[in-house]
Structure formats: structure tokens, C-alpha cells
Amino acid sequence: MGIWSEVKMIMERDPAARNPLEVLLLYSGVHAVMYHRLAHWFYKHRCPFVARLISQTSRFLTGVEIHPGAQIGKGLLIDHGIGVVIGETAVIGDCCTIYQGVTLGGTGKDKGKRHPTIGNNVMIGAGAKVLGPFTVGDGSKIAANAVVLSEVPPNSTCVGVPARVVKRNGISINDIDQIHIPDPVSQQLCRLQAQIDRLEKKLEDHQ
């Protein structure tokens, strides 16, 4: 797939893009993907040093760190890409959007396939962390600053730390009540009071 076709796919999803030349010359996320495609070619042809040299140069110039071994599909939009990290065994499908500060990483306990597989048309919000060798299904959305540690079904929306699915196929699964949230301090005091009551009753029974 040619670079102009990728630029066109990015323009369709970025309302700030004014013309193809601007995207090609001024978008650091586009530059990062271009560098990666070259680095990945060398990686596949068993030239790891050259591949890493290119990827580290790209990291210095763009602020985006993509391991040469990662597999990236067509039309990836890395928007405001500073701080994005994509691991060696990560796989990203077509037409995905990744915002700044996103990590597609491992947990440190897996071998072989250590990083996530991202489906097609997935959006990952700023600061989100997707950690582990599982799949994020096609059409899913990961909210900003979410920490995803397990598989995400297709067409789902994930939020929170750790992330949970709150919407699937446009239907809410869990209503997020921001008002009537249990007070953990109050709950602990109630448990302590109940325990004190039980102990006092035992003392009374032994007297």
C-alpha cells in the first residue's frame, strides 16, 4: 500500500488535517510509521542492528517508540504521538487510531508472544496501557488512561483501572454511577463496629 493511500486514510479520520501534503510533511505519527516500515523490513531480513538503529532514530525524531518486530496494518493514525510505545510482538490491524502516551506492552511474565493484538478500526485513548498477549477486538474503543489487562470483545468500550467493558455493540453493560459510590471508609467502620459488637456479646456471655 502506497504512502499516499495511507495519508488519505488518515485524512478521513483526522478533522484537523487540511491537505495531504501537510499530513505527509508535518505529522510526526506518519513519520514514525514510515520509519517503522523500513525498520520492519530489515527486521524480517535478519538485520536486527540496522532495524534497531532506524527505530531508535525514529524515536529521537518523533517521540514514538515502535519496536521493529511489531506488525502494523494499513492507515494507522498516531495522533499527537509523544510517548507512544509499541512492543516487539504487538500486532495492529487496519485503520486504527492511537493517541499520545499509549503503551502496547507486556507484563514481564510472558514469553514468546508478549504484547497485545489490536483488531481493525480500534481507537485507543491518550495515556491508555494495553498490557499482555491478548486481543482487542475489531471496532473497540479504549478510554483515556485505561489499563487493559485482559481480552476485549469486538465493538466494545473499555474504561477504568483495571479496565472493564461498559458498552458492547452500542448497549451499556454497566451503568457508571458517579454519585452513589460506596464510601470504603464508612464500609470499613461498619465492619469494625460489627466485630466489636460480636466481641462485646462474647464477653457478656462469659460473665
Disulfide bonds with the S-S distance in Angstrom:
none
